[in-house]
Amino acid sequence: MATYAECLTIVREVLGEYLEPGQTAGENDALVADLGLSSLQMLELVVEIEDQLDISLPLNQLPDVRTVHEFAQMLESVAGGAQP
């Protein structure tokens, strides 16, 4: 089970590969508008995290994920950290 903090760390680490040198991913940064990720980069991000954690993220929820925070929440939910 992964906590939100662990999921946020994972998302930020993987996002680092897609950012300009010196650019950081804040929790409230929008993945596309603020960080400049393309749709292809979003899918690559998802695939890399899925491979790293051996999980499957729901692609049908991806259009609703706009910020680093929302991505970490989705990851926490799938990784079993969030309890209903």
ABEGO torsion letter per residue (X at the ends): XBBAAAAAAAAAAAAAAABBBGBBBBAABBAAAAAGBBAAAAAAAAAAAAAAAGBBBBAAAAAABABAAAAAAAAAAAAGABBX
